[in-house]
Amino acid sequence: MGPSGQIRGQYALIRLSNRFATLRLRVVKVFDATVGMLINATADYAATNSSRRFGTGEEGFETIDKAKPKIYGLVRPDMSPADCRGCLTDIITYIPQYFTGRQGGRILGLRCNCRYEQYPFFTGPSLL
């Protein structure tokens, strides 16, 4: 049996009888939380390390696709440390809004940016 539901206002009521769909929703939530932790830790590093002014990180996350067992993140700010962390916080809030369950994403701000992928996209070792 597939999904069924009704739309009421801005909310959708969906009943799933498929265990795989429930499991997938849990995996997506854990993946999104892992991305959030990685990008926030990378942003903290980038904001406070004035000599490098960027941060890279990687976090293990084995999904169904065994060929992609990690998530890679990069954050690059261009302002004072206090202003930098505030700006990064603002752009990081867009990740769950636009990239939930996606294997990668990139947000470009005026003076900073962040990116995550399930493949290595930066050269050199992780700074975290």
N, C-alpha and C positions, 0 to 999 in steps of 0.2 A: 504494500500500500504506500503511495506517495504522500507528500505533504498536502495538507489541506488547511484552510483558514479563512478568516474574515478580516477585512480592514475596518478599523474603527478610529476615525480621526487620523492621528498621526501614528497610531500604533497598529501592529499586525499581530494577530493571534495565530500561531502556527502549531499544529500538532504533528509530531513526527513519530511514526511507528518503526522507523528504521534505526537500529542501534548504531550503524555506521555514521549516520548523520549526527547523532548525539556525540559520538566519539570525535568526529571532525570538528564540531563546535568547541569541544574541550581543547583539542590540539591548537586550534586557532587562538583561543584565549591565552594558552601558555606561550605560544609563539609570540603573540603581541606583547605580552608581559616581558618576555626575554628581550625583545627588540627595545622596549622602553627602558629596561635596566641598562642595556648596553649603551644606548645613545646618551642616556643621562650620565653614566659614568664617564663616557668619552667627552661629553660636554664639560663636566667638572674638571677633567684633566686639561682640556684645551683652554678653558677660561683662566685657570690658575697657573699654567706653565707659560710664562711670558717669553721664554727663549724660543719655543717652537711655534706657538700660536696656531696649533692644530692638534688634533688627537685622533688616534686610530685604535681600534679594539676589535676583538673577536670573542665570540662566545659559542660554546658547543651547543648544538641543538640538532639531534638526529631525528629526521622526519621519516616518512615512508620512503622518500628518495634518499637512499644510503650514500649516493654520490655527493650529497651536499650536507655534510654533518655539522656545519658551522654557520654562524651569522657574522658578517663583517660590517663594521661601522666606521665612519669618518666624520669628524666635525671640524669645521674651519671658521674661526671667528676673525674679526678685524676691528677691534676696539678695546677699550680698557677692560680689565678683568671683571669689574662689577657690572658695567654696561653689557659686556659680552655675555655673561651668564643669564642676564635678564632677557636679552634678545634670543639666545638659544632656547631658553625656556618657552618663549612665545612660539617659536617655529616648531619645537618638539611637540607642542600640544596638537598640531595638525596631523601627526602621524596616526593616532587612532581614528581620527575623523575621516581620513582619506585612504589609508593604507592597510586597514584591518585585513589580516590574512594574506597579504601580498608578500611575495618572496623578496621584494626589494622596493625601495622608494627613495626619492631625493626631493629635498625642499631647499629652494634657493631664496635667501633673504637678501636685503639690500647690502648688508655688511657681514653676513655669515651664512653658512649652509650646513646641512647634514645629509648623510646618505647611509643607507644600509642595503646589503645584498646577501644572497646565499652563495656567493662566489667571491674569491679575492679580487678586489678591484684597485687596491693601492699597493705600491711597491714598498719594500722594507718590512721590518717586523712590526707587530702590534705594539703600541706604546703603553698599553694597560697590562 
